[in-house]
Amino acid sequence: MIYDIIYPFASAIENFIKRNIITHTKTPCFVDYDTIFFPDNVKHFVRHKKWNPFTEYHYFGHWISARQNGRLPMIAGATACWSRKTLDDIAEVYRTMPRDNAKGERGKCEDRAQATEEATTALCLNQHLNISAYAARDDELREHITVAKFDDQLTWNRTEQGEWWYWRGKPAGVGQMENSISIRPIGLHKYKSVAEIQGMHGAFFGEPGNNQIMRLKPHAKKYVLKVRKAMGIDK
């Protein structure tokens, strides 16, 4: 059967944590293979919010409401983070959730054929734990997580482009163009090849002024230098 995907997804993570006695894990994140992940910035975000991951429910990332009317907003799969309490409590829901081979969303927390992880997660967390998707943005309303390559997303202009799916439901003052991405990124999406991944690592973590930085377009280079400074890579 092809529909048994939701339960193993979260259960496997929970089992790994418990079997490896990682009891101090505070904020597990589910990260796409083609996302450049910045774990230190997850910690920074949670500390800034003054959240307690062991006693509070949280489900955060890049908030999307571009689906059909009446359906819950969800967190894009590029990087979705939960508090530890969210993981612990939803695991039992996933263990006992109904499974079916029926197709199409029915507003039920179930593991079914053609289910998408993002939509099912948003639905199950809301129905069983009363948790809603939370937009991971900084104090200047810049996104901590991208859904496209960061140098492309830095060119998106809401005023000129209008309300296409990316902007739908986002607040009026949310950052755009060069102010659209936080200088403390958590996840930068859509880097699939080895060369791209190595280039990103060099740009954000390599020696100052290295070739990966110098090859960037001006707007991308400016952003990278801000990130490096904010993270203490460049003194």
C-alpha positions as CSV (number, residue, x, y, z in Angstrom):
1,M,0.0,0.0,0.0
2,I,1.3,3.4,-0.9
3,Y,-0.6,5.4,1.8
4,D,1.4,4.4,4.9
5,I,3.6,7.4,4.9
6,I,2.5,9.8,7.7
7,Y,2.8,7.6,10.7
8,P,6.3,6.3,9.9
9,F,7.5,9.8,9.2
10,A,7.0,11.1,12.8
11,S,7.2,7.8,14.6
12,A,10.6,7.1,13.2
13,I,12.0,10.4,14.4
14,E,10.5,9.9,17.8
15,N,11.8,6.4,18.1
16,F,15.3,7.5,17.0
17,I,15.3,10.2,19.6
18,K,14.2,7.9,22.4
19,R,16.5,4.9,21.4
20,N,19.5,7.2,21.2
21,I,18.6,8.8,24.6
22,I,18.6,12.3,23.1
23,T,16.4,13.5,25.9
24,H,17.7,17.0,25.6
25,T,16.4,17.4,22.0
26,K,14.3,20.6,22.2
27,T,13.2,21.5,18.7
28,P,13.3,18.7,16.1
29,C,13.0,19.9,12.5
30,F,12.0,18.0,9.4
31,V,14.2,19.2,6.6
32,D,14.1,18.5,2.9
33,Y,17.2,17.0,1.4
34,D,17.7,20.0,-0.8
35,T,17.5,22.6,2.0
36,I,20.6,24.2,3.5
37,F,19.8,24.0,7.3
38,F,21.2,26.3,10.0
39,P,20.5,24.6,13.3
40,D,22.1,27.4,15.4
41,N,19.5,29.8,14.0
42,V,16.7,27.5,15.2
43,K,18.1,27.8,18.7
44,H,18.4,31.5,18.3
45,F,14.8,31.8,17.1
46,V,13.4,29.7,19.9
47,R,15.4,31.6,22.5
48,H,14.3,35.0,21.1
49,K,10.7,33.8,21.3
50,K,11.3,32.7,24.9
51,W,9.5,29.4,24.2
52,N,9.8,26.3,26.4
53,P,9.9,23.4,23.9
54,F,9.2,20.8,26.6
55,T,6.0,22.4,28.0
56,E,4.6,24.3,25.0
57,Y,3.2,23.3,21.7
58,H,4.9,24.9,18.6
59,Y,4.8,24.1,14.9
60,F,6.6,26.6,12.8
61,G,8.3,27.3,9.5
62,H,7.4,29.0,6.2
63,W,3.6,29.6,6.6
64,I,1.5,29.0,3.5
65,S,-2.2,29.6,3.0
66,A,-2.3,29.3,-0.8
67,R,-4.4,26.1,-0.9
68,Q,-8.2,25.9,-1.5
69,N,-10.5,28.0,0.5
70,G,-11.5,26.4,3.8
71,R,-8.3,24.4,4.2
72,L,-5.9,25.1,7.0
73,P,-2.7,27.0,6.5
74,M,0.4,24.8,6.7
75,I,4.1,24.9,7.0
76,A,6.0,24.2,3.8
77,G,8.0,21.0,3.7
78,A,11.3,22.7,3.1
79,T,11.8,23.0,6.8
80,A,9.1,22.3,9.4
81,C,10.0,22.6,13.1
82,W,8.1,21.3,16.2
83,S,8.7,21.7,19.9
84,R,9.6,18.5,21.7
85,K,6.2,18.5,23.4
86,T,4.5,18.6,20.0
87,L,6.5,15.6,18.8
88,D,5.9,13.6,21.9
89,D,2.1,14.2,22.0
90,I,1.4,13.8,18.2
91,A,3.3,10.6,18.0
92,E,0.5,8.7,19.8
93,V,-2.0,10.2,17.4
94,Y,0.0,9.0,14.5
95,R,0.3,5.5,16.0
96,T,-3.5,5.1,16.1
97,M,-4.6,7.2,13.2
98,P,-6.9,5.5,10.7
99,R,-5.5,4.4,7.4
100,D,-7.3,4.1,4.1
101,N,-6.7,3.9,0.4
102,A,-9.4,6.4,-0.5
103,K,-8.1,9.4,-2.5
104,G,-8.8,13.0,-1.9
105,E,-8.8,15.2,1.2
106,R,-11.8,14.7,3.5
107,G,-10.9,17.0,6.4
108,K,-9.8,14.0,8.5
109,C,-6.6,13.2,10.3
110,E,-5.8,10.0,8.4
111,D,-3.0,8.2,6.5
112,R,-4.4,7.7,3.0
113,A,-3.5,7.4,-0.6
114,Q,-2.0,10.5,-2.1
115,A,-1.8,12.2,1.2
116,T,0.7,15.0,1.5
117,E,2.8,15.2,4.6
118,E,2.5,19.0,5.0
119,A,-1.3,19.1,4.7
120,T,-1.9,16.1,6.9
121,T,0.5,17.4,9.6
122,A,-1.4,20.8,9.7
123,L,-4.7,19.0,10.0
124,C,-3.7,16.4,12.6
125,L,-2.0,19.0,14.8
126,N,-5.0,21.3,14.7
127,Q,-7.6,18.6,15.3
128,H,-5.9,16.7,18.1
129,L,-3.7,19.2,19.8
130,N,-5.2,22.6,18.8
131,I,-1.9,23.7,17.3
132,S,-1.9,26.1,14.3
133,A,0.9,26.7,11.9
134,Y,3.2,29.6,13.0
135,A,5.1,31.7,10.6
136,A,8.8,31.8,11.3
137,R,9.6,35.5,10.7
138,D,11.9,37.8,12.5
139,D,11.0,41.1,14.2
140,E,11.2,42.9,10.8
141,L,8.8,40.3,9.2
142,R,11.5,38.7,7.2
143,E,11.2,34.9,6.5
144,H,13.6,32.6,8.3
145,I,12.9,29.9,5.7
146,T,12.7,30.2,1.9
147,V,10.7,28.1,-0.6
148,A,13.0,29.0,-3.5
149,K,16.7,29.7,-4.0
150,F,17.5,32.6,-1.8
151,D,19.0,34.8,-4.5
152,D,15.7,34.4,-6.5
153,Q,13.5,35.1,-3.5
154,L,15.4,38.3,-2.8
155,T,14.1,39.6,-6.1
156,W,10.4,39.0,-5.5
157,N,8.4,42.2,-5.4
158,R,4.9,42.0,-4.0
159,T,4.0,45.5,-5.3
160,E,4.8,44.7,-8.9
161,Q,3.9,41.0,-8.9
162,G,0.6,41.1,-7.1
163,E,-0.9,38.5,-4.9
164,W,0.3,35.2,-6.4
165,W,0.4,32.1,-4.1
166,Y,3.6,33.0,-2.3
167,W,2.1,36.3,-1.0
168,R,-1.4,35.0,-0.3
169,G,-2.3,35.5,3.4
170,K,0.9,37.2,4.4
171,P,0.6,40.4,6.4
172,A,0.8,43.7,4.5
173,G,4.1,44.7,6.1
174,V,6.0,41.4,5.4
175,G,9.4,41.9,3.9
176,Q,10.0,41.8,0.2
177,M,12.9,41.8,-2.2
178,E,16.2,42.4,-0.3
179,N,14.3,42.6,3.0
180,S,12.4,39.3,2.5
181,I,14.8,36.9,4.2
182,S,16.0,37.0,7.8
183,I,19.7,37.5,8.3
184,R,19.4,34.5,10.7
185,P,18.1,32.0,8.1
186,I,16.9,28.6,9.3
187,G,16.5,26.9,5.9
188,L,17.4,27.9,2.4
189,H,15.6,25.7,-0.1
190,K,16.2,24.2,-3.6
191,Y,19.9,23.3,-3.6
192,K,20.1,19.9,-5.0
193,S,23.4,19.2,-6.6
194,V,26.7,18.6,-4.9
195,A,28.2,21.7,-6.5
196,E,25.4,23.9,-5.3
197,I,25.6,22.5,-1.7
198,Q,29.4,23.0,-1.6
199,G,29.0,26.5,-3.0
200,M,26.4,27.4,-0.4
201,H,28.6,26.1,2.4
202,G,31.6,28.0,1.1
203,A,29.6,31.2,0.8
204,F,28.1,31.1,4.3
205,F,30.8,29.4,6.3
206,G,34.0,29.6,4.3
207,E,36.9,32.0,4.7
208,P,36.1,35.7,4.2
209,G,36.2,36.8,0.5
210,N,36.4,33.3,-0.9
211,N,35.5,32.4,-4.5
212,Q,32.0,31.2,-3.7
213,I,31.2,34.7,-2.2
214,M,32.8,36.6,-5.0
215,R,30.8,34.7,-7.7
216,L,27.5,35.8,-6.2
217,K,25.3,38.4,-7.8
218,P,25.5,41.7,-6.0
219,H,22.2,41.4,-4.1
220,A,23.0,37.8,-3.1
221,K,26.5,38.8,-2.0
222,K,25.1,41.6,0.1
223,Y,22.7,39.2,1.9
224,V,25.4,36.6,2.5
225,L,27.7,39.1,4.1
226,K,24.9,40.2,6.4
227,V,24.2,36.6,7.4
228,R,27.9,35.9,8.1
229,K,28.2,39.0,10.3
230,A,25.0,38.2,12.2
231,M,26.1,34.6,12.9
232,G,29.6,35.6,13.9
233,I,31.4,34.0,10.9
234,D,32.9,37.3,10.0
235,K,34.0,39.4,13.0
